[in-house]
Amino acid sequence: MIKVKFICSYLLIILLSCCVEEKKNKVGEIIGLDLLEKYVDRFNENNNELYKQFFSNEEAFPFLSENIPIVDLPDKVIEETCYFRWWTYRKHIKNTDDGFVITEFLPDVYWSKKHNTINCPAAHHIYEGRSLRDSRYISDYINFWVNNSEDGIRQYSFWVADATLAFNSIHRNDSILSKQLGPLIKNYNEWENTRKDIDKLLFWQYDINDGMEYTASGRILNREIEKFGVEATRPTINSYMYGDAAAISKISLITNNLSKSQEFGSKANKIKHELQKRLWNKDLNFFTVLPKNHNKTSKPLDVRELIGYVPWYFNLPDDKVEYSQAWKKIKDTTGFSAPFGLTVTEQSHPFFKISYEGHECQWNRPSWPFATTQTLKAMANFLNNYSNNKTISKQDYYNILLQYANQHKLKNDKGETVNWIDENLNPYTGDWISRTRLINWEGKGWSEEKGGVERGKDYNHSGFCDLVLSDLLGINPNINNSIEINPLIPSDWEWFAAENIPFQGKEISLVWDKTGKHYNLVKGLMLFIDKKLTIKKDKIQKIIFTQNFK
């Protein structure tokens, strides 16, 4: 009976696939390029292109049309922001003697390293760029970091092994992975040699070297005085090292190095245990910062910062009701919820304050796209992979993603509202704080020392497109040659489409059409591989598809 059912299901898939092929709008062409062209034309028109790297504005459409996934979404704010972020990302592709790299700032800044690179957002760059059809850009970029970046790879905290594994889930190359394994292990060992805390179980880091200047936790540790760079055992660096250890363990297994796989699996488990034991604040129900020079009686600090969600970025916390309580604060207006974006410090804390004085970059107050990206990825993981969740819903995820999308605006000198991404945002007004500060720095106009007129413009310090593809639409390729589909779309979405998505040398598309009338194909949730209907479901649900692509 089971065999008969299987045969019938198989024949149904074939029949549906044939029907789709006969439709006027074939898969791969259901969206077309008109939508992309419309957006690119508008972005180009509103842009004063002062800096050109490998792909100019004139070359934007040809490059994007050949490389990026095409999406068609009912929410046009998220859709537009997705295309805008691809358009800005393209600006940061730079060709060097070391191959392609991705920059954070368009102008040279003095705190950058080789080729004007900065490793702080590099994992965001890799996660975002892994969906480009041409794998060279990110393959080169990873190789640059692990082999040619000199000391730049440890300038800031950087989950490089985890991001490398994520890239290979789409563009798997075991030969290259095998060559990268040694440098990834060497990098990890250097972190162990220089950043293990007092009891040699967890890692410490300066908040500035976590990419976060002037934090509330740093102020507490510095006798309530703000300081540029304070040492602490932080949820960020420890989550990153957990993620890298777990990734190195998997890469070692893929490349047939069983002993290293076991060694780094053990390292990951130890970090997981100690982080939950030492950084969980039971009074606040949150992961918080611990003093670097702690002892067995030391307690994590009594301040919630958005970094307390970073452990879920790597699926680190155990699936316990206790830990799930942390997510209550994501919607709380005394916590992190504000009208224009998530704040990086809980608003009820006395050290939370929006300031237009002092350093232009402060992480104890504003909304930062870097942190918002991490939090949304962590939130998606919590929704998808944890059962003890009575705190948040997929609608909450969508609401915060939409809020993040709405941040991408600026009123220009002409009074026109244009698409924009910058550094740090006032969560109560939507003003880009750094831009407002730097435009007339110390009453002298733009400071060349701080990067000049385009410092922060088209700022490449976060991700957005990967959140849309991997989490909102739920398209998650895995290193084991499988695809997991689990959309977090709102319940009232009756359609969406995403196509031209690379996966292990193939091209995948995902289409949802509740009635079958929007795209004129068939109704339901459809997964296509190389334009052939592979799986069809009547409703939005989790799909896992495995196939040998080699």
N, C-alpha and C positions, 0 to 999 in steps of 0.2 A: 504493500500500500504506500509506504514511504517512497519507494522507487518511482511509482506511478505519479505521485504528487510532484516529485522532483522533475520528472520528464515534462509534465504539464506546465510547471513553472518555467522551465527552460524554453519550451516552445512559445509560451506567452511573451517572454522577453524578446525572442527572435521576431515574433509577429509585430510587437510594439515598435521595435527598432526599425523594421521595414516601413511601418506606417509613418514614423518620424521622418525617414529619409525621403518619403514621397511628398512631404509638406513643402510648401513654397519656400518658407524660411527654414533652411536647414540649420542644424546645430553647428556652431562655429560662425554663423552669420545672423543669429537671431537678434543680436544687439547691433552689430555692425560698428563702424568706426566714426559715424557721423556724430555720435554723442561725445566721444573723445575729442574730435576735431573742434566741436563747438566750445568745449571747455578750454582747450589749449589756446584757441584764438583769443578768447576773453582774457585768459591769464597773461598772454603775451602783450596784449593791448594795454593792460593796466600796469605793466612792468617797465621800469627804467633799468635796463640791463647794463650795470656798470662792470660786472665781473663775468667773464666767460671762462669755462673750463673745457671739458671735452665735448660737451653737447650744448651749443648755444640755443637761445630761444627759437631761432630759425630752424634748428634741427630737432626741436622738442617733439613735434608730432611724428616725424618718421621714426625716431627712436622709441617713443612710447607705444606707438601702434604696433611695433615689432616685438615689444618686450613685456608689456605689463598685462596682467589680467584685466579683462573688460567686465565691468559690473553695471547692472541695471537694477536700481533699487526704488521702492516706493517712497522712501525718505530721501528727498533730493538734497537736503542739507548734508547728510552723511555721504551721499553719492558724490556731490560736488567737492567736499573736503577730501575724499579719497583720491579723486583725480588731481586736485590741487597739490596734495602731498606727494604724489608721484611726479608731478611737474617740478616741484621744488627739489625733490630727491635727485632728479636728473641733473640739476645744476651742480651738485656736489661730487659727481663722478669725475675723477681727475686721473689723467694718464701720466705716469712717472717712470723713471728708470727702474723702479721696482714693480712695475705693472700698475694696474688700476688700484686706486685708493678712494675712500669716501671721506670728505671733509665735514667738519661741523660748522665752521664759519667760512664764508666766501673770501673775505679779506684775510690776509695773514695776521695772526695775533701772536704776541710775544710768548704766551704760555704754551703754545703748540709745540709739537715735536717735528720729526722729519716729514717733509712734504706738507706741512701745515696740518698734520693729523693730530687728533686728540682721542685717546682710547676710551674716555669716559662714556660716550654714547655709542661706541663701536658695536656693542652687542645689539643695540636697537637697529643700527645700520644693517647688520647681517640678517636679523630676523625680517626686516622690511625688504631688503634686496634679494632674499632667497627666492622670491616669486618672480624675479626677472627671468625671462626665457633664456637669455644668453647668460650662462653661468660664469663666464670669465670675470665679470666685474667683482663679484663677491669671492670667487675662488682666489683671484689675485689678492684681494683685500685680506682674506684670512692668512694667506701665505706671507703677506707683508708683515702682519702682526707677529706671527710665530717665528719668522726667520730673519726679517730685515728691519725691524722697527727699533733695534738697539734697546735702550732702556724705556722706550715709549710704552711698551706693553704693560708695564707696571706703574706708569705715572699716576693713574687713578685705578680704583677697583674696576674689574672687568671680567665678566663671566664668558671668557673666550672659548673654553672647551664646550660648554653648553650650547653656545651659539653656533659653533662649528658642527656639532651634531645636528642641530636644527636645520642648518643649511643642507647637510647631507641627507636629511629626510626627503628632500626634493631633488637634489642633484648628487646622488650618491656616487662616490668614487673611492673605492676601497684602497686603491693604489696610493692615491694622494693622502688619504687618512692614515695609512700605515707610515708614511714619511712624516706626517705632522704629529704623530703620537709622541715621539721622543721630545720635541720642543714643547709640547703641551705639558708633559710630565715635568720637564725642567722648569717651566714657568711656575707650575704648582709648587714644586719644591722650594723655589725662591720665595714664594709667599710664606711657606712654612718657616723658612729660615729667618724671615724679617718681620713677620706680623703675628706670630703666635703670642697669646697673652700670657699672663703671669703663671697660670697653671698648665700651660702648653696643651690645652684642650680646645680652645676657641681662638678666633682671630680678632685682633684689634685694628682700628684704622682711624686716622684723622677724619673728621667729618668733611673737610674740604677735599680730601682725597677719595671720598665717596661721591665727589661732585657736588657737595652741599655746603655752601658757605653760611656761617652764622646760624647755627641751629639752636633751637630751644634747649635741647639736651646738652649741647656744648656750653651754653650759658649757665645751666645749672651746675655743671661740673667745674666751671671756672668762677665759682663763688658769685654767681648771678651777674657777672660782667661779660658782655659780648666779646668774643675772641675769634679771630680768623684762623681756625684750625685747632680742634680739641681732640685728644686721644680718647677712644672708648671702644668697648667691645659691643659692636653694633649688629642689629639684625641684617643689615645689608651685606657687608663683607662676608659674614658667616653663611648667609644664604647663597651668595655667589660661589663661595668655596665648596659648599655642599653640592650645588649644581654642577660645578666643574668636576668634582670628584666622581659624582654619579655618571657624568658624561664620559670621562676618561675610562671608567670601568666598562662602559658599553662599547666605546671605541676599541679598547683593548680586546674585548671579546670578539668583535667584528674582525679584527686583524690577527686573531688567533694567539693572543698573548694572555693566556689564562691566569698566570700568576699576577700580572699587573691588574687584571680585571678584579681579582679577589682582593688585592691590596687596596685599590681605590674604592671598591665597594665597602670595605671595612671603614675607610676614612670617612666616607659619606655617612655611614650609619652612626659613627661616633659624633660627628658634628650635629646630626639630627637629634641625637639623645641629649647632648649637652646644651644645644640651643633651646630645646623645649624645657629642660631642667633649669637653666640659669637665666634665660631672657624672658620667660613668661612671667608677667606681672599679674599675680593672682588677684590683687586688689583692683586693678584696672581691667582685667580680662583682656590683656593685650601684650604683644611682644614689644618690649621697650629696651632702651640702651642700658648697658651695665658698665660701671666704671672699669677702666682698663686694669687698674691695680686692685681688683676685687679679692675678697676672701670668701670662705664658706658662708659667712653671715651677711655678705653684701646683698642688697636687693636692687633689682632693676629700677631705673628712675621713674618717678611718678609724673610722666608726661607722655601722652599718646602722640606719636608722629606717624605720618603716612607710611613710613618705612616699615612699620609693624606688620604690613600686609605682604611685604616682599617674600617671606617664607613660602607663601602659597604660589608665587610665581614659579617655583620649582616643585610644587606639590610636596613640600617638606613636612608640614605638621601632620600628626596623626589625625585620623577621622574621629574626633571626640567632640561631644557637645560643648565641653569647656572652651575649646579653642574657637569654636564657631561663634561664640558670643562676641568676638572681636568685630565681626561684620555688622553688628548693630550700629556702630559709630559711623559707618559709611553714609547713612541716610540722616544722621542726627545733625541738626543745625547748631548744637553745642559741640559737635564733633567736627567732621570734615566737610559736611554739606554746606555749600554757599551758592548764591544765585548764579555765579558765572564759572564755577569750577571747584574742584576739591582743593581744600587748603592743605598745606603740608604739615601743619600743627593743629591740634584740636583747638577750636575757637574759645573754649571755656578756660584755657590755661592762661595765667597772668602774663606769660611771655609772648603770647600771640598779639601781634600788632602790625597793621599795614603801615609801612613807613616809606616816605619819599626822601629820606635823609640817610647819610652814611653810604655804605657800599651798595652798588646798584643791583647786586645779586644776593638775596637773603632767603634762606630756607626755613625760617621760623614763622612765615606768614603767608606769602602769596600762593597762587596756583602755578605749579610747574608741569609742563607737558611731559617731561622726563618721568616724573613720579606718577603722573596720571596714567601714562602708558603701562608702567609696572603694575599699578593697582588694578587696572582693567584686565590685564593678563592674569593676575592672581585671582581676580574675581571670577573670571571665566573658568579657571581651573577649579575653584571652589564649587561653582555651580555644576560643573560637569563630572567631577571626580570624588565628591564627598557626599555621603548619605546623611550625615547629621547636620542638616541645614534647615533651620526654621526661622532664619533671619532675613535672607534676601531672595529675590526672584530674578528670572531672566528679564522681567520688565525693568527692574532696578538697574540691571546691567545696561540695557538699552538707553534708559534715561540719562545715565552718566556718560555713555558714549556720545549721545546726541548733544549733551552739554559741552563735551570736549570738542565736538565738531563745530559748535557755535562759537567757540573761542577764536576761530580762525578768521577774524575780521579786523579791519582797521579803517578809520576814517582818514583819508588822505588830505593833503593841503587844499584840494579843491572841494572838500566836503563830501567826497564820494566814498562810499563804503566798498572796500576792495578785499579780496582774499589775502590772508596774512598769517604767518607764523613767526613768533618771536620768542623771547626768553621767558619772562615771568609775568604772570597776569594778576591784576587786582581782582580778587574773587567776588568783590561787591559791585564793581563798575564795569569790568571787562577791559580796562585800560592796560596796555602793555607797559609795565612799570619801568623796565630798563630803558625802553625807547624814550619814554617821557623824560627820564633822568638824563640820558646820554645826549639827547638832541641839543642840549645847551649845558654841557658839563662844566661846572664851576664858572658859569657865565661866559664861557669862551667858545661855545659851539661844539661841534663834534671833536672828540679827542682822538688823534691819530694813534696815540699810545694804546687806547682801548679798542682800536679796530676801525675807527672812522665811521663814515656815514652808513655803511652797510653792516656794521656790527649788530648781530642779532637778526637781521633781515633774512628771510628764508632759512631760519635757524634749524639745523639738522641735529637735534639733540633728543629726539623722541621717535616714536612710531605711531602710525595710525592705520595704514593700509593693512598691515598684518593683523591688527585687531579686527578689522572688517572681515577679512578673508578667513582667518583661522578661528575666530571666536563668534562674531555675530552670525556669519554664514556657516561657521562650524566645519570648515574644510581643513582637516588635519592629517597630512601625510605623515607616516611613521617610517623610521629607519628600516623596519622589517618588511618593506615593500607593501604595506597595507595603507588604506585610506580610511579614516574615521570621519563620518559626517554626523554632526550633531548641532544644528543651528540654534542660536539663542535669539531668534527673531521674535518680535512682538506677535501676539496671537492674532492680531487683526491684519497681518500682512497676507495678502492673497497671492502674491507673486514676487519673484525676484529671479535674477539670472547672473551667473558668473561664468565666464568662459575664457579659453586660452590660458589655462593655468598649467604650468609645467609640473611634471611628476615622473621622475626616473625615465626620461627620454620620451614620455608620452604626453598627451595633452588631455586634460580633464575639464569637464564643464558640469555645473550644477544648476538645475532649473527647478523652481517651485512654481506651479501654476494650479491653484486650487480648483479652478473651473475648467481649465484647458483652453479657455478662450483668449487669454491675454497674449500668449505666444503662438497660439494655433498649432500646438503640438499634440500632446495628450495631457490629461490632468494628473496631478500628483507631484511627488518629489522624484526627480530624475537625475541619475548620475551617468554621465557619458564619458567614455574613454576613447580618444581618437575619433570623436564624433559618432560613436556607436553607443546606443543605449545599453547600459550594462546592468543597472539596478533601477527599479521603479517601485515606489511606495505610494499608497493612497494619501498618506498624511505625513506631516513633519514628524520624523522620528530618527532615532540613532541608527546609523548604518555603518557596518564595518565590512570593507571589501579587501580581500587579499588575492594577489595574483603575482606570479613570477614574471617580472618585467625584464629580466635579463635575457 
